[in-house]
Amino acid sequence: MAKLLFFAGSARKESMNKKLAMLAADMARDAGAEVTHIDLKDFEMPLYDGDVEAQDGIPENAKKLKRLFVKHDGFFIASPEYNSSMPPLLKNTLDWISRPHEEKEASLIAFHGKIGALGAVSPGRLGGLRGLLPLRMMLGNIGVTVVPSQVAVGSGFQAFDENGHLKDEHQAGMLKATIDDFVKIANRMTD
């Protein structure tokens, strides 16, 4: 059984992407995966700066989060779209946990050989789709196998019902297909 990590690239309390990450985690659990859901708000870090790293080392929260990534076979990111790209919180988080902090640590240990899946929610019609492209490219460049299917949920403020489920059947089907692929591929890669 694959161990999978779920989170949103947003710290906002009522984030639409947090709702998507939670729903995706529930679907993966139903599909038989071992699921951990986290909130990046619990892992505050300064902006990445090589001088800060040289002077103060890797922040404790980056070390904690990296250990979580290492313990899991893969991760699902529900990413907001900021100006057709990924949000700075997400980029900063991924940058910090990409840094080695132990002697003789394998390069990109939090990412290399992991399976990833992506989703996005946005108030716009494209549902954050434009922001997933640079995220997919970055993850592929650091050794993550990103499943081909993904979900982009438009009209995000109206997308979820009071129970946190997607109202639109097509959007719900896209999420389920993405999570089914994610769990299936992760299970295959961990056998």
C-alpha positions in Angstrom: 0.0 0.0 0.0 1.4 3.4 -1.0 2.0 6.1 1.6 0.9 9.4 0.1 1.1 13.0 1.3 -1.6 15.6 0.5 -1.4 19.4 0.8 -2.3 22.7 -0.8 0.1 25.4 -1.9 -1.9 27.9 0.2 -1.8 28.9 3.8 -5.2 30.7 3.7 -7.6 29.3 6.2 -10.6 29.0 3.7 -8.4 28.1 0.7 -10.3 26.4 -2.1 -7.2 24.4 -2.8 -7.1 23.1 0.8 -10.6 21.8 0.2 -9.4 20.1 -3.0 -6.4 18.5 -1.2 -8.7 17.2 1.6 -11.2 15.8 -0.9 -8.3 14.2 -2.9 -6.9 12.7 0.4 -10.3 11.2 1.2 -10.5 9.6 -2.3 -7.0 8.2 -2.0 -7.9 6.7 1.4 -11.0 5.1 -0.1 -8.8 3.7 -2.9 -6.7 1.9 -0.3 -3.7 4.3 0.1 -2.2 5.2 3.4 -2.8 9.0 3.6 -1.2 11.9 5.4 -2.8 15.4 5.0 -0.8 18.4 6.1 -1.2 22.2 6.1 1.8 24.3 4.9 0.8 26.9 7.5 2.2 24.5 10.1 5.7 24.6 8.4 6.5 28.4 8.2 9.9 29.2 6.7 11.7 32.3 5.7 12.2 33.1 2.0 14.9 31.0 0.6 18.2 32.8 0.5 21.6 31.2 0.1 23.1 33.7 2.6 20.5 32.7 5.2 21.2 29.1 4.6 24.9 29.6 5.0 24.5 31.6 8.2 21.6 29.8 9.9 21.4 26.5 8.2 18.2 24.8 7.0 15.1 25.9 9.0 13.7 23.2 11.4 10.4 23.3 9.6 12.1 22.5 6.3 13.8 19.5 7.9 10.6 18.3 9.4 8.7 18.6 6.1 11.5 17.0 4.2 11.4 14.0 6.5 7.7 13.7 5.8 8.3 13.7 2.1 11.1 11.1 2.4 8.7 8.8 4.4 6.1 8.9 1.7 6.0 7.3 -1.7 4.4 10.3 -3.4 2.4 13.5 -2.9 -0.6 15.4 -4.3 -0.4 19.2 -4.5 -3.5 21.3 -4.9 -1.9 24.5 -6.2 -3.4 28.0 -6.5 -2.4 29.9 -9.6 -0.6 33.2 -9.1 -0.1 35.1 -12.4 -0.1 32.0 -14.5 2.4 30.2 -12.2 2.7 28.5 -8.9 2.3 30.5 -5.6 5.4 31.8 -3.8 4.6 29.8 -0.7 4.7 26.5 -2.7 7.9 27.4 -4.6 9.7 28.5 -1.4 8.6 25.3 0.4 9.9 23.1 -2.4 13.1 25.1 -2.7 13.9 24.7 1.0 13.2 21.0 1.2 15.3 20.4 -1.9 18.4 21.5 0.1 20.6 18.9 1.7 20.9 19.1 5.5 22.7 15.9 6.5 26.2 14.8 5.6 26.3 12.6 2.5 22.6 13.0 2.0 21.4 11.8 -1.4 20.6 14.6 -3.8 17.0 15.7 -3.9 16.0 12.9 -1.5 12.6 14.4 -0.9 11.7 14.2 -4.6 13.8 11.8 -6.6 11.9 8.6 -7.4 8.6 10.0 -5.9 5.3 10.0 -7.7 3.3 13.2 -7.9 -0.2 14.3 -8.8 -1.5 17.8 -9.3 -4.7 19.7 -9.0 -5.8 23.3 -8.9 -8.9 25.4 -8.0 -9.3 29.0 -9.2 -12.2 31.5 -9.3 -11.5 31.8 -13.1 -12.8 29.6 -15.9 -9.5 27.7 -16.4 -9.4 26.5 -12.8 -5.7 27.2 -12.2 -4.6 25.1 -15.2 -1.9 27.6 -16.3 -0.1 27.4 -13.0 0.1 23.6 -13.1 2.4 23.6 -16.2 5.4 25.3 -14.5 4.8 23.2 -11.4 4.8 20.0 -13.4 7.9 21.0 -15.3 9.8 21.8 -12.1 8.8 18.6 -10.4 9.9 16.5 -13.4 13.2 18.3 -13.4 13.9 17.3 -9.8 13.1 13.6 -10.3 9.4 13.4 -9.6 7.2 11.2 -11.9 4.1 13.3 -12.3 1.0 11.3 -13.3 -0.3 12.5 -16.7 -3.9 13.2 -15.5 -4.6 16.3 -13.4 -7.6 18.3 -12.3 -8.4 22.0 -12.8 -11.5 23.3 -11.1 -12.9 26.5 -12.4 -15.5 28.8 -10.7 -13.9 27.7 -7.4 -16.0 29.9 -5.1 -19.1 27.9 -6.2 -17.4 24.5 -6.8 -17.8 22.8 -3.4 -21.0 21.9 -1.6 -21.4 22.2 2.2 -19.8 18.8 2.7 -16.6 19.7 0.8 -17.5 17.7 -2.4 -17.4 19.0 -5.9 -20.8 19.9 -7.2 -19.9 19.5 -10.9 -19.9 15.8 -12.0 -17.3 16.4 -14.7 -14.9 18.1 -12.2 -15.5 15.3 -9.6 -14.8 12.7 -12.3 -11.5 14.5 -13.3 -10.4 14.4 -9.7 -11.3 10.8 -9.2 -9.5 9.8 -12.4 -6.4 11.7 -11.3 -6.4 10.1 -7.8 -7.1 6.6 -9.2 -4.1 7.0 -11.5 -2.0 8.4 -8.7 -2.8 5.5 -6.3 -2.4 2.9 -9.0 1.0 4.2 -10.2 2.2 4.8 -6.7 1.3 1.2 -5.7 3.1 -0.1 -8.8 6.2 1.9 -8.0 6.4 0.7 -4.4 6.0 -3.0 -5.1 
